[in-house]
Amino acid sequence: CMSILALCVVLGCYVLSPRLQAWPGPLEMRKTFHVLLTCVLLLFTNIMHLRHIPAKQFCSPTISLLTQWAIMGMQSWYLCMNANVFSSISNPFLAPESKMVWYTMIST
């Protein structure tokens, strides 16, 4: 529960502070959102397990898909940051924000 609270505080600060929305803020917030979604789904799964509800009743394809999407989104953040470093080294005059479309496609 503390992780969920901390992630909500981070997302709230990002929304309220324009200085945090500078580069690479959008990528970091995507990762934070994926981590928050993973925490909520795992908390839901643990609550259902503690109530002795069989997995067949609460584990639907939708929950499975959301969990896999959130975990892949957390890992793809590292790929996006590596691509950002490579593009910054290969073309130092290119603004990092110009590749945001590609980073969005990679991270979702």
matplotlib code that plots the C-alpha trace (Angstrom):
import matplotlib.pyplot as plt

x = [0.0, 2.9, 4.2, 0.9, 0.7, 4.3, 3.5, 0.4, 2.4, 4.9, 2.2, 0.5, 3.7, 4.3, 0.8, 1.1, 4.6, 5.4, 9.2, 8.9, 7.2, 10.5, 12.4, 12.6, 9.6, 7.1, 9.1, 9.5, 5.8, 5.0, 7.2, 5.7, 2.2, 3.1, 4.6, 1.5, -0.7, 1.4, 1.2, -2.5, -3.0, -0.6, -2.4, -5.7, -4.4, -3.0, -6.3, -8.2, -5.6, -5.9, -9.7, -9.2, -11.0, -9.9, -7.7, -10.2, -12.8, -10.8, -8.0, -9.7, -7.9, -8.3, -6.4, -3.8, -3.4, -3.2, -0.5, 1.6, 1.2, 2.2, 5.3, 6.4, 5.8, 8.1, 10.9, 10.5, 11.4, 15.1, 15.0, 13.6, 16.3, 19.0, 17.6, 17.6, 21.3, 22.2, 20.3, 21.8, 25.3, 24.8, 23.1, 23.8, 21.9, 18.6, 16.2, 15.4, 11.7, 11.6, 11.8, 8.9, 6.6, 9.0, 9.5, 5.7, 5.4, 8.1, 6.8, 3.1]
y = [0.0, 2.4, 1.8, 2.8, 5.9, 6.9, 6.4, 8.5, 11.3, 11.1, 11.3, 14.1, 16.1, 15.6, 16.9, 19.9, 21.0, 22.2, 22.0, 18.2, 17.9, 18.7, 16.0, 13.0, 13.5, 12.0, 8.8, 8.6, 9.1, 6.3, 4.0, 5.3, 4.6, 1.0, 0.4, 1.8, -0.5, -3.5, -2.7, -2.4, -5.6, -7.6, -6.1, -7.2, -10.7, -11.0, -9.9, -12.5, -15.1, -14.2, -14.5, -18.1, -17.3, -19.8, -18.3, -19.4, -17.0, -13.7, -14.3, -13.3, -12.8, -9.0, -9.0, -11.3, -9.0, -5.8, -7.4, -8.5, -5.0, -3.3, -5.5, -5.0, -1.3, -1.1, -3.0, -1.0, 2.2, 1.0, 0.3, 3.9, 5.4, 3.5, 4.6, 8.2, 7.9, 6.4, 9.1, 11.9, 10.6, 10.0, 13.4, 15.8, 18.7, 16.7, 17.6, 14.5, 15.3, 14.8, 11.0, 10.9, 9.3, 6.4, 6.1, 6.1, 3.2, 1.3, 1.8, 0.9]
z = [0.0, 0.7, -2.8, -4.3, -2.1, -3.1, -6.8, -6.5, -4.9, -7.7, -10.4, -8.5, -8.3, -12.0, -12.9, -10.6, -11.4, -14.9, -14.3, -13.9, -17.3, -19.1, -20.9, -19.8, -17.6, -19.9, -20.2, -16.5, -15.9, -18.3, -16.3, -13.1, -14.4, -15.4, -12.0, -10.3, -12.5, -11.6, -7.9, -8.0, -9.9, -7.6, -4.6, -6.1, -6.7, -3.2, -1.6, -3.6, -2.6, 1.1, 0.8, -0.4, -3.7, -6.5, -9.2, -11.9, -10.5, -10.5, -13.0, -16.3, -19.6, -19.1, -15.8, -17.3, -20.3, -18.1, -16.0, -18.9, -20.5, -17.3, -16.8, -20.4, -20.1, -17.1, -18.9, -22.2, -20.4, -20.3, -24.1, -24.7, -22.5, -24.4, -27.7, -26.4, -25.5, -28.9, -30.8, -28.7, -29.3, -33.1, -33.6, -30.8, -32.4, -32.5, -29.6, -27.5, -27.6, -31.4, -30.9, -28.5, -31.1, -31.4, -27.6, -27.2, -29.7, -27.9, -24.4, -25.1]

ax = plt.figure().add_subplot(projection="3d")
ax.plot(x, y, z, "-o")
ax.set_aspect("equal")
plt.show()
